[in-house]
Amino acid sequence: MGLFDALNISASGLTAQRLRMDVSSANLANAQSTRTPAGGPYRRQDVVLQEAAGNGSFAGALRGALGAGAEPAGVEVAAIVPDTTPLRQVYEPGNPAANARGYVEMPNVNPVEEMTDLIDASRSYQANVTAMQTTKQVFAKTIELL
């Protein structure tokens, strides 16, 4: 494991969690959007994370940490995918977006779920910042000893 690998792994986590926060914020901002440029109501987006490409499995990363295999490389965003849960149907006959029966298709965004995802991403971001700070302190102590 190289000198800066720990910082690179934490940095990849920071990037991934920041994107999760951005997507959750966009979902909350569009929780009442019944019209989008693509047509129809907004669909909730979800971030899919995976181990960074080219580094094998977790077992390979563990072997790499022990000095016998692939080096660990962190996390990356695999995709941002639309949520496939059904859209909400709200009875609002006076709404211009209502169908013939008076129902309006609303986004499939649950504000409570989005706030929970936002808190989770924020805590993960904080954990990666703490890991980076600890790594920097270890580097400083090592240089001080040398």
N, C-alpha and C positions, 0 to 999 in steps of 0.2 A: 504494500500500500504506500503510495507516494505521500510526500509531505503535505500537499494541498488537497488530497482526495477528500478528507473530512470536510473541508470548506466547500468543495464542489458539490458534495452530496447534500449538504445543508442548503446551499444556494439553489439546487434543483428543487428541493422541497419548498423553499420560499417562493420560487416562481410558480410552482404548481398550486400552492395554497392561495396565492394572490389571484390566480385565474379563477379558482373556485369561488373566492369572495366576489370577484367581478361578475361571474355568471349568476350567483345568488342575488346580487344587487339588481342585475338586469331583470331577473325573474320577478322580484318584488316590485320593481318600477313598472312592469307591464302586467301586473296582476288584474287590472281592469281593462286592458286593451282588447277591444272586440274587433278591431280592424288592423291588419298588418299589410305591408306592401305586397306580400305573397298572397294575400287574400285570407279571410277568415280570422278567427281570434288567435291571439298569441299562444304558442305552445311552450310549456316549461322546458328549459334546457338543463342538461345534466353533464357533468365532467367525468370522464373515465380516465383514471390514472393507471399507469403500469410501470414496471421496472424499466429503467433506461435501456435502450436498445443495445444489442451487441455484447451484453454482459452475462447472458445465461440466466439461470435460476437463482433462487435464494441460496441453495446449497452451493452453487458455484461461487457466489459472492462470499459465502462463509469460508470456503476453501481459499479464496483469494485473500481474505483477511488473515488467514493462517499462513499465507505465503506459498500456497500450492494450487494455483489456478487463476481464474478470471478475477479481475479487479472490480470491486463494487463501484457503481456509477450514479446511484440515486434514483430519482423518479422522473417521469415525463408524462405529459398529457397525451393519451392515446387518441382521444376524440372528444368532441362536444356533441352530444346526441340529444335529439328531442325526446321528451318523456311521452310514452305511448298511452298513459292513462286517459280515459275518456274526458272530453270537455264537459264542464258544468252547464246544465240547462237551468236558466233562471227565468221565471215568469215575469215579464215586463212588457205588456201589450203596447204601451205608449212609446217604447224605445224604437228609434228608426231602424235599428239592426234586428228587430224581432221578426221571426218567421210568421207564417199565416196563422199559426196557433197561439202566437203571442210570446213565444219563448226566445230568449237570446242565448246564443252560445258564448260562454265566458271561458277565459283561460283556465287551464288545469293547474293553477298555482295555488298552493296552500301556504298562506303567510307564516303559519306556525312552523311548518316544515322548513321553509326557507330561512327563517330566523335561527332554527336549530342548526341547519347546514352552515349558516354564516358564523355562528358561535364556534362550531367545530373547526371550520377552516381558520378562524382567528386564533384559536388555541394551538392548532398545529403550526401555524405561522410563528407564534410565540415560542413554541418548543424548538423550532429550527433556528430562531434567533439566539436562543439560549445555548444551543449546541455550537453555533458559530462563535459566540463569546467565550465559551469554555475552551474551544480549540485555540482561539487566539491567546488565551491566558496560558495554556500549555506551551504554545510556541514561545511566548515571552519568558516563561520560567526556564525553558530549555536553553534559550539564548543567554539568559542570565547565568545559568550554570556553566555554560561554555566560556 
